[in-house]
Amino acid sequence: MCGRYTLFVSPATLSDRFGVDTEAYEPTYNAAPGQHLPVLTDDDSGRLRQLEWGLIPAWADERSDGGHINARAETIEEKRSFVDAFAGTIETGGRCLVPADGFYEWVDTDDGKQPYRVTFADGRPFLMAGLWTRWQPPTTQTGLDAFGDDGAEPAADPIDTFTIVTTEPNDLVTDLHHRMAVILPDERAEEWLTAPPEQAAELLKPHPADAMHAYPVSTAVNDPKNNRPDVVDAVGSPTTAGATEQR
């Protein structure tokens, strides 16, 4: 799965690399579910927007019907929570791109779970495949008042949420976890947003492990409140594709 990631490159780097408006960009060293994070949606792919991580399907009656932080690539065309967004059959929702420059995974050791950060060796940012939807909280009835009011509360503001698509791990991540986020090749990222579903599905593959590495970081990253530069600092030796972790 992908349950925590980073994005702290400069706004200029993001703008130059992906050609996007970064006005809504705020760096994060510990992006976590429930937070509002920068996303590029298929209806406005040139501008970063802040969406809540944890997809609530447009059809949900309650917030508790959602909160999906990941969507499995293998069932994205079948699962009710994701199928409409993936197919592009809803007006307020669809596919999106989630920029990052690293993500965290945890490995079981004799001393507990050791967090690792996975990045490209050159630190370049990348785009993960995602889905987004706009959810309208239901209006509640409060009863009639003395002046004949119908008792309905004002409609709450809609909530835009997203999820990250995951697939099988590559040769590097397989030593850390049995899933990884779908990292899209730069030259095909726009295709994820605009292609027909059958063509977009072909992109849902593990990114090659070449040029990627992983390194252990402090357990301070376990707490999402610790969103500061030192949580990405290495505390041990890095790992390269195909290496076996010492556990």
PAKOLRO-287930 format. One record per residue (C-alpha): chain; y, z, x; residue number from 1. Coordinates in pm, 1 decimal. Each point is the difference from the previous one (the first is absolute). Example, Ala and Ser with C-alpha at 12.3 -4.5 7.8 and 13.67 -1.06 7.14 Angstrom:
BEGIN
node chaine=A y=-450.0 z=780.0 x=1230.0 num=1
node chaine=A y=344.0 z=-66.0 x=137.0 num=2
***
This chain:
BEGIN
node chaine=A y=0.0 z=0.0 x=0.0 num=1
node chaine=A y=364.5 z=-3.8 x=95.2 num=2
node chaine=A y=154.8 z=332.0 x=-94.2 num=3
node chaine=A y=277.1 z=43.6 x=256.4 num=4
node chaine=A y=203.0 z=-241.0 x=213.7 num=5
node chaine=A y=314.8 z=-45.0 x=206.8 num=6
node chaine=A y=301.3 z=-231.5 x=5.3 num=7
node chaine=A y=275.7 z=92.8 x=240.2 num=8
node chaine=A y=98.1 z=-322.2 x=177.7 num=9
node chaine=A y=370.0 z=-80.1 x=-13.8 num=10
node chaine=A y=149.7 z=-176.7 x=-303.6 num=11
node chaine=A y=93.3 z=-288.0 x=230.4 num=12
node chaine=A y=-363.9 z=-39.0 x=108.1 num=13
node chaine=A y=-116.5 z=-12.2 x=-360.7 num=14
node chaine=A y=271.0 z=-244.1 x=-97.6 num=15
node chaine=A y=-62.7 z=-229.2 x=296.6 num=16
node chaine=A y=-378.5 z=4.7 x=-35.0 num=17
node chaine=A y=-31.7 z=-42.9 x=-374.4 num=18
node chaine=A y=339.3 z=-138.3 x=-102.2 num=19
node chaine=A y=72.6 z=269.5 x=-257.2 num=20
node chaine=A y=294.6 z=204.1 x=-119.8 num=21
node chaine=A y=-53.5 z=353.4 x=135.5 num=22
node chaine=A y=271.3 z=182.3 x=-193.8 num=23
node chaine=A y=-262.3 z=220.9 x=-170.8 num=24
node chaine=A y=-186.2 z=71.6 x=324.4 num=25
node chaine=A y=-50.4 z=354.4 x=122.8 num=26
node chaine=A y=-234.5 z=63.2 x=294.1 num=27
node chaine=A y=-301.4 z=225.0 x=-50.6 num=28
node chaine=A y=-246.1 z=152.2 x=244.8 num=29
node chaine=A y=-230.0 z=135.3 x=-269.3 num=30
node chaine=A y=2.9 z=-211.5 x=-316.1 num=31
node chaine=A y=-207.4 z=172.8 x=-268.4 num=32
node chaine=A y=-104.6 z=-58.7 x=-362.7 num=33
node chaine=A y=265.1 z=93.9 x=-253.1 num=34
node chaine=A y=285.6 z=-96.5 x=229.5 num=35
node chaine=A y=239.9 z=-287.5 x=-62.5 num=36
node chaine=A y=-55.1 z=-256.2 x=275.6 num=37
node chaine=A y=128.1 z=-349.4 x=91.1 num=38
node chaine=A y=-193.4 z=-286.3 x=-160.1 num=39
node chaine=A y=51.6 z=-375.5 x=-43.5 num=40
node chaine=A y=-92.9 z=-110.1 x=-352.0 num=41
node chaine=A y=-94.4 z=-348.7 x=-112.0 num=42
node chaine=A y=302.4 z=-23.8 x=-230.0 num=43
node chaine=A y=248.8 z=78.4 x=279.7 num=44
node chaine=A y=-173.6 z=-54.1 x=334.0 num=45
node chaine=A y=318.3 z=-16.7 x=206.3 num=46
node chaine=A y=108.9 z=359.1 x=-66.2 num=47
node chaine=A y=-166.2 z=331.8 x=72.7 num=48
node chaine=A y=-27.1 z=222.6 x=-305.8 num=49
node chaine=A y=-95.5 z=366.1 x=-21.3 num=50
node chaine=A y=-315.6 z=39.5 x=-212.3 num=51
node chaine=A y=-214.3 z=307.4 x=-59.1 num=52
node chaine=A y=-335.9 z=-5.9 x=179.8 num=53
node chaine=A y=-272.4 z=50.8 x=-260.3 num=54
node chaine=A y=-37.4 z=-282.1 x=-252.2 num=55
node chaine=A y=26.5 z=84.3 x=-368.8 num=56
node chaine=A y=-132.2 z=-292.4 x=-207.8 num=57
node chaine=A y=250.5 z=-150.7 x=-242.0 num=58
node chaine=A y=-238.1 z=80.7 x=-288.9 num=59
node chaine=A y=-33.7 z=370.6 x=88.6 num=60
node chaine=A y=80.1 z=250.5 x=-273.8 num=61
node chaine=A y=58.5 z=281.9 x=245.5 num=62
node chaine=A y=91.6 z=30.7 x=365.5 num=63
node chaine=A y=-340.9 z=159.0 x=57.4 num=64
node chaine=A y=-160.8 z=-338.7 x=-79.6 num=65
node chaine=A y=130.3 z=-127.4 x=334.0 num=66
node chaine=A y=83.2 z=120.4 x=347.5 num=67
node chaine=A y=-223.8 z=-260.8 x=166.6 num=68
node chaine=A y=99.0 z=-4.4 x=368.4 num=69
node chaine=A y=-262.6 z=-262.7 x=91.5 num=70
node chaine=A y=-167.9 z=-295.9 x=-171.4 num=71
node chaine=A y=-333.7 z=-127.5 x=130.8 num=72
node chaine=A y=10.1 z=-371.8 x=81.9 num=73
node chaine=A y=-355.6 z=-41.9 x=-127.4 num=74
node chaine=A y=88.4 z=109.4 x=-356.5 num=75
node chaine=A y=365.5 z=-96.2 x=-24.4 num=76
node chaine=A y=-80.2 z=-284.6 x=-238.3 num=77
node chaine=A y=-203.5 z=225.3 x=-230.3 num=78
node chaine=A y=146.5 z=349.0 x=-14.2 num=79
node chaine=A y=227.3 z=45.8 x=-297.8 num=80
node chaine=A y=265.3 z=186.7 x=199.3 num=81
node chaine=A y=56.2 z=-295.9 x=233.9 num=82
node chaine=A y=-121.6 z=-323.4 x=-155.9 num=83
node chaine=A y=321.2 z=-92.0 x=-184.8 num=84
node chaine=A y=227.6 z=64.9 x=297.2 num=85
node chaine=A y=-227.5 z=-197.0 x=230.7 num=86
node chaine=A y=-26.6 z=-290.8 x=-243.4 num=87
node chaine=A y=374.2 z=-3.1 x=-61.3 num=88
node chaine=A y=-42.5 z=23.7 x=-376.8 num=89
node chaine=A y=249.9 z=281.6 x=-60.8 num=90
node chaine=A y=376.0 z=-41.1 x=-8.6 num=91
node chaine=A y=86.5 z=314.8 x=194.2 num=92
node chaine=A y=-253.8 z=18.9 x=276.5 num=93
node chaine=A y=-198.0 z=-209.7 x=242.6 num=94
node chaine=A y=-74.6 z=-20.0 x=368.9 num=95
node chaine=A y=210.3 z=152.3 x=273.6 num=96
node chaine=A y=27.7 z=41.3 x=376.6 num=97
node chaine=A y=10.8 z=346.6 x=155.3 num=98
node chaine=A y=156.9 z=2.8 x=348.4 num=99
node chaine=A y=-134.6 z=244.9 x=257.5 num=100
node chaine=A y=-24.9 z=42.2 x=375.6 num=101
node chaine=A y=-306.7 z=224.0 x=-0.4 num=102
node chaine=A y=-236.8 z=197.4 x=-220.8 num=103
node chaine=A y=-196.9 z=322.8 x=32.9 num=104
node chaine=A y=-370.0 z=72.0 x=-33.3 num=105
node chaine=A y=-191.1 z=325.7 x=49.5 num=106
node chaine=A y=-324.3 z=43.8 x=197.6 num=107
node chaine=A y=-240.2 z=293.2 x=-38.6 num=108
node chaine=A y=-41.6 z=201.9 x=320.2 num=109
node chaine=A y=-157.8 z=334.2 x=87.5 num=110
node chaine=A y=347.1 z=153.5 x=-26.4 num=111
node chaine=A y=92.0 z=-158.6 x=-333.5 num=112
node chaine=A y=161.8 z=-330.9 x=-91.7 num=113
node chaine=A y=189.5 z=-176.7 x=276.9 num=114
node chaine=A y=275.1 z=-238.4 x=-114.6 num=115
node chaine=A y=39.9 z=-338.2 x=169.6 num=116
node chaine=A y=283.4 z=-249.0 x=-25.0 num=117
node chaine=A y=-97.9 z=-368.5 x=-5.5 num=118
node chaine=A y=257.6 z=-256.4 x=113.6 num=119
node chaine=A y=43.5 z=-332.7 x=169.2 num=120
node chaine=A y=16.7 z=57.2 x=374.5 num=121
node chaine=A y=350.2 z=-148.3 x=18.8 num=122
node chaine=A y=124.7 z=218.4 x=-286.3 num=123
node chaine=A y=90.8 z=-293.4 x=-220.9 num=124
node chaine=A y=35.2 z=59.5 x=-374.2 num=125
node chaine=A y=-241.5 z=-165.1 x=-240.5 num=126
node chaine=A y=-42.5 z=-61.7 x=-372.1 num=127
node chaine=A y=-275.2 z=153.6 x=-213.6 num=128
node chaine=A y=-115.0 z=-157.5 x=-326.4 num=129
node chaine=A y=94.7 z=196.6 x=-307.6 num=130
node chaine=A y=42.9 z=-7.0 x=-376.6 num=131
node chaine=A y=285.3 z=138.5 x=-205.9 num=132
node chaine=A y=74.6 z=74.2 x=-364.7 num=133
node chaine=A y=284.7 z=134.4 x=-210.7 num=134
node chaine=A y=-107.6 z=283.1 x=-227.1 num=135
node chaine=A y=203.2 z=111.7 x=-300.0 num=136
node chaine=A y=-50.9 z=370.1 x=-76.9 num=137
node chaine=A y=-72.0 z=54.9 x=-369.7 num=138
node chaine=A y=273.7 z=122.7 x=-230.1 num=139
node chaine=A y=-75.2 z=339.3 x=-153.3 num=140
node chaine=A y=83.2 z=119.6 x=-348.3 num=141
node chaine=A y=184.4 z=330.9 x=-31.7 num=142
node chaine=A y=16.7 z=26.0 x=-379.5 num=143
node chaine=A y=283.9 z=-59.0 x=-247.2 num=144
node chaine=A y=329.0 z=183.4 x=44.1 num=145
node chaine=A y=247.3 z=108.3 x=-261.8 num=146
node chaine=A y=194.5 z=-323.7 x=22.6 num=147
node chaine=A y=-289.7 z=-231.9 x=-72.1 num=148
node chaine=A y=-70.5 z=-99.7 x=357.0 num=149
node chaine=A y=-341.2 z=-162.3 x=34.0 num=150
node chaine=A y=-90.6 z=253.1 x=268.5 num=151
node chaine=A y=-69.6 z=-253.0 x=274.7 num=152
node chaine=A y=113.8 z=88.3 x=349.9 num=153
node chaine=A y=190.3 z=-268.3 x=194.8 num=154
node chaine=A y=-230.0 z=-238.4 x=179.8 num=155
node chaine=A y=-77.1 z=109.5 x=354.2 num=156
node chaine=A y=74.3 z=-233.4 x=288.1 num=157
node chaine=A y=-290.6 z=-227.2 x=100.2 num=158
node chaine=A y=-187.0 z=83.4 x=319.5 num=159
node chaine=A y=-96.2 z=-268.4 x=253.1 num=160
node chaine=A y=-315.1 z=90.3 x=194.0 num=161
node chaine=A y=-228.3 z=-168.1 x=253.2 num=162
node chaine=A y=-344.4 z=17.3 x=156.2 num=163
node chaine=A y=-140.5 z=-128.5 x=331.1 num=164
node chaine=A y=-302.3 z=-230.8 x=-2.4 num=165
node chaine=A y=-289.0 z=101.9 x=228.8 num=166
node chaine=A y=-299.4 z=-181.9 x=143.2 num=167
node chaine=A y=-281.9 z=49.7 x=249.6 num=168
node chaine=A y=111.9 z=134.0 x=340.9 num=169
node chaine=A y=30.9 z=-212.2 x=312.3 num=170
node chaine=A y=-171.1 z=85.2 x=328.8 num=171
node chaine=A y=266.1 z=255.3 x=89.2 num=172
node chaine=A y=42.7 z=180.9 x=-328.8 num=173
node chaine=A y=-374.8 z=18.6 x=-68.5 num=174
node chaine=A y=-19.0 z=291.3 x=247.1 num=175
node chaine=A y=264.2 z=183.7 x=-202.3 num=176
node chaine=A y=-63.2 z=-84.0 x=-366.3 num=177
node chaine=A y=-208.7 z=-222.4 x=-226.5 num=178
node chaine=A y=307.4 z=-169.3 x=-154.4 num=179
node chaine=A y=328.7 z=-140.3 x=125.8 num=180
node chaine=A y=312.2 z=-149.7 x=-152.0 num=181
node chaine=A y=16.1 z=-378.5 x=-30.6 num=182
node chaine=A y=242.6 z=-106.4 x=274.9 num=183
node chaine=A y=124.9 z=-349.8 x=-69.7 num=184
node chaine=A y=64.9 z=-262.8 x=268.3 num=185
node chaine=A y=375.8 z=-51.8 x=22.2 num=186
node chaine=A y=-29.4 z=-369.6 x=-75.9 num=187
node chaine=A y=-195.0 z=65.7 x=-321.7 num=188
node chaine=A y=187.2 z=301.7 x=-139.5 num=189
node chaine=A y=204.9 z=-210.7 x=-241.0 num=190
node chaine=A y=-324.7 z=-155.1 x=-119.5 num=191
node chaine=A y=-115.2 z=342.4 x=-119.6 num=192
node chaine=A y=302.6 z=13.8 x=-228.2 num=193
node chaine=A y=-7.2 z=-353.4 x=-138.2 num=194
node chaine=A y=-352.6 z=-145.8 x=14.8 num=195
node chaine=A y=-237.6 z=-24.1 x=-298.3 num=196
node chaine=A y=-242.2 z=294.8 x=-20.6 num=197
node chaine=A y=-297.3 z=-188.6 x=143.8 num=198
node chaine=A y=204.8 z=-101.7 x=304.0 num=199
node chaine=A y=157.1 z=343.3 x=41.6 num=200
node chaine=A y=-346.2 z=159.9 x=-6.0 num=201
node chaine=A y=-90.9 z=-192.6 x=316.0 num=202
node chaine=A y=258.9 z=207.0 x=189.7 num=203
node chaine=A y=-173.6 z=331.2 x=-71.3 num=204
node chaine=A y=-185.6 z=26.5 x=330.1 num=205
node chaine=A y=8.1 z=245.2 x=291.3 num=206
node chaine=A y=265.8 z=-87.0 x=253.7 num=207
node chaine=A y=-153.2 z=-76.5 x=342.6 num=208
node chaine=A y=1.7 z=301.7 x=230.0 num=209
node chaine=A y=142.4 z=-201.6 x=290.3 num=210
node chaine=A y=327.6 z=147.7 x=122.7 num=211
node chaine=A y=-43.4 z=313.7 x=-212.1 num=212
node chaine=A y=-64.8 z=348.7 x=129.0 num=213
node chaine=A y=-34.3 z=355.7 x=-127.7 num=214
node chaine=A y=93.8 z=331.2 x=153.5 num=215
node chaine=A y=-29.5 z=365.4 x=-104.6 num=216
node chaine=A y=309.5 z=180.3 x=-125.3 num=217
node chaine=A y=87.4 z=357.5 x=-86.1 num=218
node chaine=A y=-143.6 z=159.8 x=-313.7 num=219
node chaine=A y=361.6 z=61.5 x=-98.1 num=220
node chaine=A y=-25.7 z=-337.7 x=-173.3 num=221
node chaine=A y=-240.7 z=157.9 x=-250.5 num=222
node chaine=A y=301.4 z=142.0 x=-185.8 num=223
node chaine=A y=217.8 z=-274.6 x=-154.5 num=224
node chaine=A y=299.8 z=231.5 x=38.9 num=225
node chaine=A y=-24.6 z=-61.8 x=374.9 num=226
node chaine=A y=186.6 z=-330.0 x=0.1 num=227
node chaine=A y=144.7 z=-4.5 x=349.1 num=228
node chaine=A y=-33.7 z=-210.7 x=318.8 num=229
node chaine=A y=-230.4 z=235.8 x=189.3 num=230
node chaine=A y=-286.7 z=-36.0 x=-251.3 num=231
node chaine=A y=-74.4 z=-347.5 x=139.3 num=232
node chaine=A y=-25.2 z=121.7 x=360.8 num=233
node chaine=A y=-340.5 z=-39.5 x=163.9 num=234
node chaine=A y=-198.4 z=313.8 x=78.6 num=235
node chaine=A y=-293.1 z=-169.1 x=175.8 num=236
node chaine=A y=-137.2 z=-331.7 x=121.3 num=237
node chaine=A y=43.0 z=-318.9 x=-206.8 num=238
node chaine=A y=-290.5 z=-199.7 x=-141.7 num=239
node chaine=A y=-53.3 z=-375.6 x=6.1 num=240
node chaine=A y=-216.0 z=-221.0 x=-218.0 num=241
node chaine=A y=-369.9 z=65.7 x=33.5 num=242
node chaine=A y=39.8 z=334.8 x=176.5 num=243
node chaine=A y=-199.2 z=297.7 x=-120.7 num=244
node chaine=A y=193.1 z=313.3 x=-83.1 num=245
node chaine=A y=-96.7 z=323.9 x=169.9 num=246
node chaine=A y=-65.5 z=228.7 x=-293.7 num=247
***
